[in-house]
Amino acid sequence: MRLKKKETQFIEWERVCRVATAGASGWPHGVPVCHVLWKGKIYFGSGNDAKKVLNLKANPRVAVSVDLYSDAWEPQGRDGAGDGPVDRARAALSKNPGTPLPEVPAVSA
């Protein structure tokens, strides 16, 4: 895919992208990586035994999403009922700035 000039400039200046791969089983795997754009191609470092590398050896298809990142952020959105992890974090921050955020339970597949 050939990138347009604006797309190239955006990718060159942003620091993080997400790489999504799927192995032979078709199970998806997405990870953030720091990338470099060189001669119209996106490169990122990785170990030979990393899941994304193993997936790419089995299935060369990949999706890349480049983040528009800002260091100044705060939780956005709602979890639905108003009592999810984002809502609890927002409430904790608004009442006591500097308070550690509540723990978010791990999600297992």
C-alpha positions, 0 to 999 in steps of 0.5 A, a space after each residue: 500500500 502506498 502512503 500519501 504525504 500526509 499519512 507519511 508525515 503522521 506516521 513519521 512523527 508518532 511514536 507508537 503503533 499497534 500491530 495485529 497478527 494472527 497465527 495459523 490458528 487464526 487467533 488474533 494477537 495485537 501489541 503496541 510497538 515503537 516503529 520507524 518509517 523508512 523508505 515508505 515501509 514501517 519497521 519495528 524491532 522484535 525478538 525472533 521468538 515473539 508471538 507477532 514474529 511467529 504469527 507473521 511466519 505462519 501468516 504474513 497478513 498484518 494490520 497496523 494502527 498508528 496512535 495519535 498520542 498525547 502525554 496529557 490525558 484523562 479517563 474518557 467515556 463510561 463503562 455503562 452502568 456508571 460503576 465500571 473501572 473508568 467511572 471509579 477512576 474518574 471519581 477517585 481522581 476528582 475527589 482526591 487528585 493524586 490518589 492511586 487509581 483503583 485496580 482494574 480486574 484482569 480479563 481472561 480469554 
